[in-house]
Each structure stands twice: as C-alpha cells, then as structure tokens.
Amino acid sequence: MTYEAASEPWRGVPGGDGTGPEVADVIQLLHMITVGRMIGVLPRSLVEPVPAGLVCVPVTDAPPSRLVLAWNAQDHRPMVASFVAAAIGSRQAD
C-alpha cells in the first residue's frame, strides 16, 4: 500500500499529548483503524460504502456537521470546476 505524504501529518488526538500514531492521509487513517491501531469518528462520506475489514457504528445523537467548499476564484481548471459542480449537485440532491 502506498501513502502520499501530507504537508502536516495528524498525530494522535488534536489537543492531546501527541503520542498517537502519525497519519499522513485518509487512506492511512482507514488502514490504521483496520489493523486495530486506532479508532476514528469519521464522516459518512468516508465510510460509505464501508471499506472491507471495518465495522462502522453510526453516532445517531451527534449534531450535524458543516462542510464548506472554498476555492480560488481565479482557478479555472476544468477539474476544479467539475469538483465544485459535483459538490453543488450533491448538496441539491439532499
């Protein structure tokens, strides 16, 4: 399995003592959960469909979270435009 390095790895729990495993990206985070090195509270978008080897338990009493999409208005790359359109379309489908 290959992992891409992030500019700032996650280490343990935010505000914690920093002794948790260092995680560079979401794929590595899911792998660490799968092998039993950590647990996670993740958004539904990261666990649907449920990755093989994981057990997901919905947290039904958690308040809804807010997701914000921001991009540079001067960025006219087709990939950025398609991502924004997909995000807006997904939101309108809810």
C-alpha positions in Angstrom: 0.0 0.0 0.0 1.4 3.4 -0.9 0.7 6.6 1.1 1.1 10.2 -0.1 2.7 12.5 2.4 0.7 15.4 3.6 2.1 18.7 4.4 1.2 18.3 8.1 0.6 14.8 9.4 -2.1 14.1 12.0 -0.6 13.0 15.3 -2.9 11.4 17.8 -5.9 13.4 19.0 -6.0 17.1 18.4 -5.1 18.8 21.7 -3.9 15.5 23.1 -0.3 14.7 24.1 0.8 13.8 20.6 1.6 10.2 21.4 -0.8 8.6 18.9 0.3 7.2 15.5 1.3 9.6 12.9 -1.1 9.6 10.0 -0.5 11.3 6.7 -3.8 10.9 4.8 -7.3 9.3 4.9 -6.2 6.0 3.3 -3.6 5.6 6.0 -6.1 6.5 8.7 -8.5 3.9 7.5 -5.6 1.3 7.4 -4.6 2.2 11.0 -8.2 1.6 12.1 -8.5 -1.7 10.1 -5.3 -3.1 11.8 -6.5 -2.0 15.2 -4.0 0.8 15.9 -6.7 3.5 16.4 -10.4 4.2 16.3 -12.0 7.1 14.5 -15.0 9.3 14.3 -15.4 9.8 10.6 -18.0 11.5 8.3 -20.4 9.2 6.5 -18.7 10.2 3.2 -15.6 8.3 4.2 -17.2 5.1 5.2 -20.0 4.6 2.7 -19.6 2.1 1.3 -17.9 0.5 4.3 -14.3 -0.4 3.5 -13.5 -4.1 3.8 -12.4 -5.0 7.3 -14.0 -2.1 9.1 -17.1 -2.0 11.3 -19.0 1.2 11.4 -21.4 2.2 14.1 -23.5 5.3 13.4 -23.4 8.1 16.1 -27.0 9.0 15.9 -27.0 11.6 18.6 -24.2 13.7 17.2 -25.1 17.1 15.9 -24.8 17.6 12.1 -21.5 19.0 10.9 -21.0 21.8 8.4 -18.9 21.2 5.3 -17.5 24.2 3.5 -16.1 24.2 0.0 -13.7 27.0 -0.9 -11.5 27.6 -4.0 -9.6 30.4 -5.6 -12.0 32.4 -7.9 -9.1 32.8 -10.4 -8.7 29.0 -10.8 -10.4 28.0 -14.0 -9.1 24.5 -14.3 -11.7 22.0 -15.6 -11.0 19.6 -12.7 -11.8 22.3 -10.1 -15.0 23.3 -12.0 -16.2 19.7 -12.1 -15.5 19.1 -8.4 -17.4 22.3 -7.5 -20.3 21.3 -9.8 -20.4 17.8 -8.3 -20.4 19.2 -4.7 -23.2 21.6 -5.5 -25.2 18.9 -7.3 -24.7 16.5 -4.4 -26.0 19.2 -2.0 -29.0 19.9 -4.1 -29.9 16.2 -4.2 -30.1 16.0 -0.3 
